[in-house]
């Protein structure tokens, strides 16, 4: 059993206590502003100073321990790798869950991309890749302003 859910946000901050604070949770559809003039070029349609992804993975304590990958998949099929969950982390979370008599192991992954350049609007998915296949964890519809010929 594997279950993964992600949340897109503006930022993820680690508190002194070790707890995480998610700042500016994003809705399913977001208007992305055009890039600042100094960053504007023909390949960037929109621009966000930061984009965070908080991912929570729950898996059975006996689940396969193969590494997992995390990527963004854009509406045109292009992919951008953004992280990995190594075998060591999976094994550690399973050992800790067993030691505490928990039926599932939990893993938290967090990524903050800055700046986040949007090359075109449309649906973007956060996808967790495992030995058994891909699992979509979060979706964000990037609404970019239309460019006017000039």
Secondary structure, 3 states (H helix, E strand, C coil): CEEEEEEEEEEEEECCCCCEEEEEECCCEEEECCCCHHHCCCCCCEEECCEEEEEEEEEECCCCCCCEEEEEEECCCCEEEEEEECHHHHHHHHHHHHHCCCCEEEEEEEEEECCEEECCCEEEEEEEEECCEEEEEEEEEEEECCCCCC
